[in-house]
Amino acid sequence: MDIAVKRRRLALCAFFLLFGISIAAWVTRTPAIRDAIGASIAEMGMVLFGLSVGSMVGILSSGWLLRRLGARRTTQIGLWLVVLSLATMSVGVALGQAPVVAFGLFLFGLGGGGAEIALNIEGAEVEAIAKRPLIHALHGFFSLGTVVGGAVGLFFNALHFSVIGHLLIIAAIDIAIIVTLIRYIPADTGRAGIPGSDTPAADGAASAWKDPRLYFIGLIVLGMALAEGAANDWLPILMVDEFGFDAASGSLVFLVFATAMTIGRFSGGYFIVRYGRAAVLCGSAVIGAIGLATVIFSHNPILAGAAVLLWGIGASLGFPVALSAAGDSGPNPAERVRLVAICGYVAFLVGPPMLGFVGETYGLRGAMLIVLILVVTAAISTLALRRPR
């Protein structure tokens, strides 16, 4: 592997790490942010809706941006929006204004939605060049970022450190990573009219969706991404409200989840090579379903906290392995990865606020039944990937 590809891979890993650290800064401080803005569960769902709207705009515009600007500029714009979002959320917390926090999340979703699609397409291309699994490891760096960010959040929660200061420190770290490494992302990946990008986007999308396996991959991504997104946005509050944990302990449970995700993703390459993608996806969904069911139906706080370990391991490989399967499923892999990734980011970012609305009436454990049903559906959908093309 030449030095340019190694630097490219380093930059991709660092940017996924950046997203993990940044989202963990939000997740671990959600109980404190909720108290600062005086929001109920349903109102927190509305705040999270800002993240969903921004993400959908970013995701749906990602193809247009990639074709015109290429992966580097698309990623760069998205990353700077994430930095701006952290600053905006800190202002919202200082003012005690839920709409300002929601707008900050909108900016986070707008930047993250576009940039992560570009980064996944970059990852699929590097994976093809290196001829070995990579996307699961990139998402492993995202999870490692959530572990690092979760540990920082736990520490700051224990010290009752200012949420505003916490968010601004993470923004400063993000700036340093962006300025140092953005140069290593090629400018032209995904841009229309360059070699390897001759297929028009509309034709590529149409031909991709003629492959029925892509529908099943989309269902797998939908369920497994929702399992991950639900934990990222609701797990600390779930543990605080439903099981009586304090804010620091709720952050610790999230840290357990993030650690399990990280272990699962970094160790996943061995299992993918040995057993194949379909078996790994099925096993992941089954393990995740067992963990979720235990959290939902258990009334023992210790057992529920321990079951989060299974939830995290189960959710760890679903999204990245399904993206790899999509990229390897036929012609025009970039368009296939983009279309399947949209399913995942819809689940990540539309699902959690929906769970907030359901949780207001039925409790967060009741809302998690939706996640459990979709994870079981994902497990069943993996059977379609075992069939010959």
Secondary structure, 3 states (H helix, E strand, C coil): CCHHHHHHHHHHHHHHHHHHHHHHHHHHCHHHHHHHHCCCHHHHHHHHHHHHHHHHHHHHHHHHHHHHHHHHHHHHHHHHHHHHHHHHHHHHHHHCCHHHHHHHHHHHHHHHHHHHHHHHHHHHHHHHHHCCCCHHHHHHHHHHHHHHHHHHHHHHHHHCCCHHHHHHHHHHHHHHHHHHHHHHCCCCCCCCCCCCCCCCHHHHHHHHCCCHHHHHHHHHHHHHHHHHHHHHHHHHHHHHHHHCCCHHHHHHHHHHHHHHHHHHHHHHHHHHHHHCHHHHHHHHHHHHHHHHHHHHHCCCHHHHHHHHHHHHHHHHCHHHHHHHHHHCCCCCHHHHHHHHHHHHHHHHHHHHHHHHHHHHHHHHHHHHHHHHHHHHHHHHHHHHHHCCC
